[in-house]
Amino acid sequence: MISAIIVAAGQGTRMGAGVDKLFLTAAGRPVVAHTWSLYDSAPFIDEVILVVRPERRMQFEELAARLGFRKTFRFAAGGKERQDSVWNGLAALNTKAQLVAIHDGARPCTPLELVERTVKRARATGAAVAARRVTDTVKESEDGDRILRTLDRARLWTVQTPQAFRVEAIRRALAKVRDAGLQITDDTAACELIGQPVSLVESTALNPKVTVAADLVLVEALLARSASRG
């Protein structure tokens, strides 16, 4: 059984006070509706877990009813940090789930084939992440004022979501993070702590995350292009 966790409990502070980026409209629907639709339509995904803030749960229920999502879904409560939200999402999985794909609710343009490739790699290796090669020259600075050195970009990647894992591996990895009192910014960092190899799945198509208002312009264009091809 393969489950999906959509992390949709962030505060979105960089978007501005009182603005929930997940419910901003892009291509006629809330941003998070596009993300949810991706996993609702994925034939290899058996259930969807949405991690949401309790005060927003009714909005998500109304969204599901309005758009007619058919796949089994459940809610989990968002935590203080993203890693806590993922932990709560894992606790809500069906007990038969063997693989889980974890996705940012604010990343609505992900190609379905990228999700499928990431899940397949996780089945084979235990963990996998969508990632892009770094093409810009990258500099390191200690003080934010002067360059310390140039890093070898041939070895550098930026990671995105989806990130997929064998369920037992990501649970063990996040348990290690919690026991150590650490804070991480993505789930593959937890795997590094326990020595769990993570496969890179190259993402060649644009796969942006809505972080600031300007991101909506690109997201809108990508969603419109996808719909016209669709």
ABEGO torsion letter per residue (X at the ends): XBBBBBBAABAGAAAEBGBBAAABBBGGBBAAAAAAAAAAABAABABBBBBBBAAAAAAAAAAAAAAGBABBBBBBBBBABAAAAAAAAAAABBAABABBBBBBAABAABBAAAAAAAAAAAAAAGBBBBBBBBABBBBBBAAGABBABBBBAAABBBBBOBBBBBAAAAAAAAAAAAAAGBBBABAAAAAAAAGBBBBBBBBABBBBBBABAAAAAAAAAAAAAAAAAX
